[in-house]
Amino acid sequence: MVKKSKFVVVFLSACLLFSLFVSSASANEIEKIKDNTQVISKDNAIYDSELGKYVTPLKKVDGKLVPVSIEEYEVETKDVKAIDETEKLYNEFNTDSDIRIMADYREYWIFERFETMPTYVGSTIKVTADIGCTTPTCRIDKNVSVTVSASYNVSAPLEISAIKANAGFTWTNSASDSSVYSFSLVKGDRGYIGFKPYYKRVRGTLKKYSNWDGYLGISKTGIGYSVKKTASGEADGYYYFVHY
């Protein structure tokens, strides 16, 4: 009976030590996660009026996305203007034909620019599925990619070609970006990664001509948004963690 009691005591002691070891390992793992990744929390986010949600700005550093301080973000985006979402914009993949050919008769457009703006920001593109955390700490590691295309307030190919031909700078039809992010969320936080692309805008007057009659007395406003690229040739813009 004494031997049996001793065995029970030894067994219970071993279980307690194992439990303490597991708890210690879990705590160490959480600390390791905190040390190696940035913690994203809604408590430190800023309000985005376009989305109507709080966001954490993310910046690419050595190919990885890391949170940006509110102060740095405000400095870097203070001169960035938002595209007017009331404008109906088109790209070159859903345009209407405006080509009229009759014998040697030809109509064409000439674009006369009167304004160029260096940086406009487009609508947020959702680049990941929803991300959530239901445990005390969640380590998130993912790759993201996005492709951005130029857009215009006109849809006919000849009008678009005229804007591009006299934009006053090298036009960029599209650009892509790929990044990696590694961060941790606290329990209860959820959202997704979004990307706001940057564009260079040109605005002017489109005038219609023919090779028989010259200017046909038809004009309209032409606006084009050329994709901005970084020095390394990737799509320029800002990533965000959008909090629900």
N, C-alpha and C positions, 0 to 999 in steps of 0.2 A: 504493500500500500504506500509506503514511504517512497519507494522507487517510482511508482506511478505519479505521485505528487511532484516529485522532482522533475519528471519528464514534462509534465504539464507546464510547470513554471518556466523551464527552458524553452519550450515550444512557444509560449505566449511572449517571452522576451524576444525571441527571434522574430516573431510577427511584428512586434512593436518597432524593432530596429529596422525591419524591412519597410514598414509604413513610413517611418521618419526619413529613410533614404529616398523613397519614392517622392515624398512631399518636397524634400530638399532638391531632388533632381528637377521636379516640375517648376519649382521657384527659380532654380538656376536657369532653366530653359527659357522662362519668361523674361528674365533679366538679359539673357543672351539675345533674345529677339529684340528687346528694347535697345540694346547696345548696337546691334547691326542694322537696324532699320529705323526709318523715321516713323513716328507715331502721328497719324492723322486723326484729328478730333474736330467735331463740329463746334466745340467751344472756342476754337481759334480761327474759325472760318469767317469769310466776308460775304455780305449779301449781294447777289447778282440780280439786278432788276429785270434783265432780259428773261432769265429762267424763273424768276420768282423763288429762288432757292439760295441756300448758303453754299459757298464753294471754297475749296482750298486750292489756290493756284499752285501749279507744279511746273518746274523748269528742268530742261534736260541738261544734265551735267555728266560729261564722260559717257554719254549714251544711256544714262539712267534718269528717271524722273524723280525729283526731290521737291518737297514743299518749299515755297518761297515766302519770305516774310511779307506782311501786308505793306510795310514801308517800301520795300524793294519793288513789289508789284505795282504800287501806285506811281512810283517814279517812272517805271518802264512803260506804263500804259497811259500816262497822262495826256499824250498828244494823239492817241488812237481814237478815231471816230468810228461809230457803228454804222453799218449799212442800213439804209432806210428799208425796213421790212415791208412797207406799203408798196414798194416798187415790185413790179412783176419782172423777174429776171429769167433769162434763158441761157442755155449753154449751146455748144456747137453740135450736141448730139440729139437735139429735139427741135431743129430749125425748119422753117418753111422755105419753099423755093420762091425766088423772085426773079428768075431768069426769063427774059423775053427776047427771043431771037426771031426776026422777020427779014429774010434775005440778008442784007448786010447791015440791017438796023440793030443797034445795041444800046441798052440802057445800063447805067452804072451810077454808083454813089461816090461822092467825095466827102470826107470827114474833115471839118475844120475845128480843131480843138481850141478851147479857151480856158481850160482848167485842168491841172493835174494835182492830185492829192497823194502824198506819199504812203499813208498807212490807214487802211480801213479794216475793220474786223467784221467777219461774217457770223452767221448763226452757229451755235454749238452743235458739233457733230458727235453723236454718241458712239464711242469706239470700243466699249466693252459691254458685256451683260451686267446686270445688277450684281453688286458685291455686298455681302453682309457679314456680320460677326455675331455669333450667339454664345461664344465662350469668353472667358475673361480677357484674352488677348488673341488676335488672329493675325498670323503672318500671311501676307498676300504677295505672290510673285507671279507676274504675267508679262507677256509681250503684247504690245499694241501697235497697230499700223493704221494709217489714214491716207486717203488720196483726195486732193482738192483740185477743182476745175475752175477755169475762168468763167465769168458770166457777163451778160449784157442785158440792156433794157429793150433790145430789139431782137427779132428772131430770124430774119431773112439772112441767108449766107452772104449776099453781096454787101449788106449793111454791116455785118460783123467784120467782113474782110476789110472794109473801108476804115473802120475804127482801129483795127489792129495795124493797118498799114501806116496810119498817121498818128499813132499814139504818142510818138516822141521818145519812146524808149523800147528796149527789146521786150516783146510780149511773151508772157509765159502762159501756155495753155493749161498745164497741169503740173503738179508736183506731189510727191509722197513723202511720208515720214514714218520711221519705225523706231520705237523706243521700248525700254524695259523699265518696269517699276517694281520696287520691293519696299513694302511698308507694312505697318501693323495698324489695325483698327481696334478700338476698345469695344467692349460688349454693348450691343444695341445699335451701333453705328452701321449705316448702310447707304449705298449710293452707286455711282458709276463714274468711269473716266470719260470726260468729254474733251473735245479739241475745238478751239475757236481759231479759224484760219485768218491770216492777214492777206490783204490785197492792196494793190496800187490802183487807184481810180483815175480814169480820164473822162472828161466830159466835153462835149462840143456840139456842133451842128452838122447833121447829115444833109447834103443837098443832092438832088437827083438830076442826072444829065443823060443826054443821048448823043450818039455820034453824028446824028443828023441835025438836031435842033439846039445842041448845047444845054444850058440850064433850063429845066422844065418848070421852074417855079414851085417845086415841091421840096419842103424841108421839114426836118424834125430834130428833136434833141437826141443825141446819141451818148450813151454812157457805157463804159466797159470797166470791168474789174479784172485786172491781171493778177495771177497768183504770185505772191511774194515768196522768195526763196531765201534760205540762210546762206551764209558764205560757203557752206559745204554742199549746197544744191538741194537741200531738203525743204519741204513745205514749212513756211514760217508761221508762227502762231503761238498760242498758249494752251497748255493742257490744264485741266481742272479735275479735282475730285468733287463731284456734285453730290451734296448730302441730301437725303430724303428727310 
